[in-house]
Amino acid sequence: MIKVNGIILNDINEISLYDYLISASYDLNSIAVELNGNIIPKCDYKNTFLYDNNNLEVVSFVGGGWFWKYLLIISILKLWRLLYMNFIKKIQLKVTML
């Protein structure tokens, strides 16, 4: 089970990130990828493998110059991570209160 952009996919395991992105029809020139909280450089896509319980975020962008695309992607990924961490903290707080 791998979570991709919040959707659980059961049929993906031990496949390279590159192979997954190609099979899912992503345009590799217009995406940024975060795997388990770490941004993966494009040069590492073929050497990075997806395993059970991985959390993959793929962000696509269109229009504008490369700087603004990069800035937007980084901002979105940081926002997702912040929201995720706050969610986890709330869950941990509720569990400790039980």
DAQUIJO-V577604 format. One line per field, one symbol per residue. ss: DSSP state (A for helix, B for strand, O for the rest). psi: psi as a letter, one per 40 degrees, with the letter a starting at -180 (. if undefined). burial: I if it has 16 or more other C-alpha atoms within 10 Angstrom, else O. A space follows every 50 residues. Layout:
BEGIN
ss = ???
psi = ???
burial = ???
END
This chain:
BEGIN
ss = OBBBOOBBBOOOOOBBAAAAAAAOOOOAAABBBBBOOBBBOAAAAAAOBB OOOOBBBBBBOOOOOAAAAAAAAAAAAAAAAAAAAAAAAAAAAAAAAO
psi = hhhhfehhheehhfiidddddddefiheefiihhhfehhhideeddehih iieihhhhhiiiiiiddddddddddddddddddddddddddddddde.
burial = IIIOOOOOOOOOIOOIIIOIIOOOOOOOOOIIIIIOOOOOOOOOIOOIII OOOIIIIIIOIOOOOOOOIOOOIIOOIOOOOOOOOOOOOOOOOOOOOO
END
